[in-house]
């Protein structure tokens, strides 16, 4: 699974609160790719919860 955060990220923190092992919010959300495989369910949940659709999952 490839996860990216696009430029529409508003750093609201929703993804980090849902899946903190993968997402960290600094100026924008950043992805720890090494943690994605073990956390695919919460990655999908975070992507669905993103208010601006900034998380891209492929």
N, C-alpha and C positions, 0 to 999 in steps of 0.2 A: 504494500500500500504506500503510495506517495502522497504526502500531505504538504500543502503550501498555504501560506497566508498572503493574500493579495493586497494591493495598495488601498483597498477600501476599508481596511482595519481601522477601528476607532479606539482601540485599546480599552474596551469596556471591562475586560476581565472575565467575561462569561465562560470562555473556553478554559481558562486557567482554573476557575472554580469547579468546572465539570470534570476536567481531565488534566490536573496539575502535573502529572508525571510527564506529559508530552508538551503542554503549552506553558510558556512563561510570558508575562506581559511586561515589556519594558516601554519603549516609546510606541511600539506596536507588538503584537503577539509574535513570538518566535517558536519554532517547532524543534523539539529534540527528536530527530529522525531515528536515533537508536532505540527510543522507547516506544515507537509507533506499533511495532509488531505485537508487543505484549499488551497493548491497550487499544486495540482496534474498535471495540464496542464504544468506549467513551470518546474516542476520536470522532466517530460518526455522530454520537450524541452532541458533542461540542459543535460540529459543523452544522447540524440541524438547528441548534440553539443560537448560532451567531446572528445577531440582529441585522447585520449588513451583508451577510453571505460571503464573508471574506475568506473562509476556510475552504480550500479546494482539495477534494479527496479523489484520487484516481487509482 
